[in-house]
């Protein structure tokens, strides 16, 4: 196959296809150039073109994957906040007919733990490390856990992480957390 300078588009496409096939088979640039009767420079340009096209496809696929992952994390984020703000559920009735409602502390801590995990995953995916999300959460609402008012990120992170780990163990064992 003899190619001339200024070859037409169909000829270039055909040559590049041959270059790719021979490269995959393990031929060196000089062997491909001899086989196709073109310069090694032409082979290098063809391979560079292939790398750029492949790189663009890989980048586009990565962007699609990241966009999908971020959308899924946003759904989880919204659901965690919904659970956090959910009204306490009735868990029983007293002898006098009064409703007994759940203590929402554990559910809220579990939600905060999930929010922390989601935030860390978003930061990992994007490579961005903005303001401390846990600090933002603590600023939104201080809370009390086992009689201790939690107002700083270190206390909150410890409590949230411990409760989240407890919940994970309970769910793994097949028991609901209270």
N, C-alpha and C positions, 0 to 999 in steps of 0.2 A: 504494500500500500504506500504509494509515494504521495506525499503532501507537499504543497507549494506554499510559499509565503503568501498571506492574504487569502487563505482558504475560505471557502463559503461556510456558512453556519452548519448545514447538514454534514459537511466533511469534518468540521471541527468536532461536532457531536459524536460522529462515528469514531474519530481518532481518540477522543477522550474516553469513550466506552472501551476501546481496545486497551488504552493505557491503564484504566482501572482494572480490567480483567487480568492483564499481565502483572500488575503490581500485586494483586491478590495471590497470584500464582507464585510470587516470590522473585520475579525478575528484577534486576537492578535497573536504575535509570538508563545507564549506558546500553544495557541489553535491549531494553524497550526501544530506545532511540534507533539502534541498529535494525531491529526487527521491523519497525514502522517507517524507517528511512527518514527520520526527522532529527533535529538537533536535540541534544540533552536539555538545552534551555527550554525548548518547547515542551518537553516532558515535565520539567520542573514547574513551568507555568500551568500545565494541565493538572498536575497534582496539587498545586497551590489553590487552583480554582476549586478543586474537589474538597479540599480542607475547609475553604471559606464557606462553601455551600453546606457542608456537613456541620460546621460550627454554627452557622445561622439556624439550621434545623434543630440542632441540639439546644441552642439558646431559646428558640421559640417554644420548644417542648418544655424546657425548664420553667419558662415564664407561665405557660399554661398550668403546669403542675403546681407551681407556687400560688398562682391565683386561686386554684381550686382548694388547696390546703388552707389558705387564708380565709376563704369563704366558709369552709367547714369550721374553722376555729371561731369565726365570728358567730356562727350559729350556736356553738357550744358556749361562747361568752354570754350571749343573750339568754340562753337557757339557764346558765348558772345564776345570773342576776335575777331571772324570773323566780327561780327556786328560793333565792335569798329573801326576796320580798314577798313571798307567798304567805298568806295569812295562816296563823297556827290552826292546825286541824283538831277537830273534836276527837278525843280518844276515849271518852267515857262520859258517864252521867252519874252525878251523886244521888244519894237516896232521896234528896229533896228535889231532884230534877234539874239541878244546875249542870251545865256542860263543863267538862274537864278538858282543857285544851293542852296540846303538846307544848313543851318548852322548845321554842324554835332555835335555841342556842346551837345545838349540834348540827341541825340542818344548815344554819347560817355559816357555821364554821366549815362545814363540808363544802358549801358553795364557795366560800372564800378560798379554800384550799384549791378547788378546781380552777377558780379565776387566776390564782397564782401560777398554777401549772400551765394554763392556756397562755398567760402572759409570757412566761418563760419560753414556751414553744414558739410563739410569735416572734420573740426577740431572736431566738435561734435561727428561725427560717429567714428572717429579713436581715439578720446581721446588725440590726439596730439595737442600741441599748440606750433608750431614752430615759426620762425620769422614772424613778422607782415606782412601778405600778402598785406594789404593796403599800407604799407610802400614800399613794392616791386613794387606795381603798380605805386605809385607816383614817385618812382625813375626811372621807365621806361619812364614816360612822365609827365612833368608838363603841366598843362592846364589852360586856362583862362575861367572864367565863369562870365558873366555880368561885364566884365572889370576888374576882380580881378584875378591876377595870383595865382594859388593854387599850393603850393609847399610842404606843410606838411600834415601829415596824419590827423590831427584834422580838418583842413579846408576841406580836401578832403572828410573825412567821413561825416561831416555835410552836405556838398553840395550834395554828392552822395545820402545820405540817404533821404534828403528832396526831391530831384528830383525823386528818386525811389518811394517814397510815393505818390508824385503827379501823376506819371505815373500809379501806381497801381489804384489810384482813377479814373483816366481818363479811363483806360481799364475796370474797374468795371462798369463805367457809359456807356460803349459802344462807347466811343469816342477815336480816335487815338491821341497819343501825338505827338506834333511837335517838 
